[in-house]
Amino acid sequence: MAEENTGTDEGAANKGDEFVPPKDGSWLPKDRVNEMVGIAKDAARVAEQALEQSRKDNVALQAQLSKNAKPDLKHYSREDLAGLVEREDITQLQADTLWDKQLRSEFEAELDKRFDSFSTETNSTNIIQNDMSAYMQQLPDLKVRGTKDRTKVEKEFGYLRSLGEPDNSRTELLAVRNVFGPIETLKDSLETLKKETHKDAGGAGGNSGTGEGGTFADTLTAREKAYYETGLANGLYKDWEEIEEEMKFANQSVRKANGAKV
């Protein structure tokens, strides 16, 4: 008598040609497998699309950052900043900070441009020395401690140092330039002042006076004094009395506005 198949094997049990799947859940129908594979492929495709979009976004962001790295900044004049403060768009402190930043940026850009044409540190140093000498020639009081011009520069130098600028001749030149402006502008201003001082039309007239306990030279501004001392040295004037006589016809209101003791 043939022995009966009890179907107790752990694999699939066969009854003739009929396949009977195991009851432990380890077997999945083919259509279910195909469905899961399709879902996985769809997820992979979505992930790849998201990654590609991320790459494009990153490229666009880098391009925007590169564009923003070199913006075409507007230059604000003193009048522009005053208007912004008056409209309360910015505070006075912000206006002063922006003005200082513009001056430093312009000066540094000017120096960098000039330094590009030189290949050695020695030549760069010569540029700074030449510019400083030009300022000293126009403003002799810069050489004398305790004078008004020298004190202004020392205060500006201290301010620049507080902002992190190095203690070197470049920062000294930057301080001078911040106080008195570009050397060419300074020369033009002094030339204008000289013309105004010598105007005899429309002037207030009158003796400028010597001031209590002082000399006539003490009543002059630093720029006037430097100009007339040079004139005396070159023989343009005989003595201070001749200069004092000439100054009687100067525009005293202009002189006073520039710091003369009139």
Residue pairs with C-beta under 8 A, 6 or more apart in sequence:
5 13
5 15
7 13
7 15
7 20
10 22
11 22
12 19
12 20
12 21
12 22
12 27
13 20
13 22
14 20
21 27
28 36
75 102
76 84
76 98
76 99
76 102
78 99
81 90
81 95
81 98
81 99
82 95
84 90
84 95
85 91
85 92
85 95
90 98
100 178
103 177
103 178
104 160
104 174
104 178
107 174
107 177
107 178
108 174
111 127
111 170
114 127
115 124
115 127
118 124
118 127
125 169
128 169
128 170
128 173
129 169
131 173
131 183
132 169
132 172
132 173
132 176
134 183
135 142
135 173
135 176
135 177
135 180
135 183
135 186
136 142
136 143
138 183
138 186
138 187
138 190
138 223
138 226
139 149
139 180
139 186
139 222
139 223
139 226
140 222
140 226
140 229
141 147
141 148
141 149
141 150
141 222
141 226
142 149
142 150
142 153
142 176
143 150
144 150
147 222
148 222
148 259
149 179
149 180
149 222
152 179
153 172
153 175
153 176
153 179
154 175
156 175
156 176
156 178
156 179
157 171
157 172
157 175
159 175
160 171
160 174
160 175
160 178
161 167
161 171
165 171
165 174
177 183
180 186
181 189
190 223
190 227
193 223
193 224
193 254
193 258
194 227
196 250
196 251
196 254
197 224
197 247
197 250
197 251
197 254
197 255
198 246
198 249
198 250
199 249
199 250
199 251
200 249
200 250
202 251
203 249
203 250
203 251
203 252
204 251
204 252
204 253
205 248
205 249
205 252
206 248
206 252
206 262
207 244
207 248
208 216
208 219
208 244
208 247
208 248
208 250
208 252
208 255
208 260
208 261
208 262
209 219
209 261
209 262
210 216
210 218
210 219
211 218
211 219
211 261
214 261
215 240
216 240
216 243
216 244
217 225
217 228
217 240
218 261
219 260
219 261
219 262
220 228
220 260
221 255
221 258
221 259
221 260
222 259
223 258
224 255
224 260
228 237
228 240
228 243
231 237
231 243
232 239
232 240
232 243
237 243
237 246
252 260
252 262
255 262
256 262
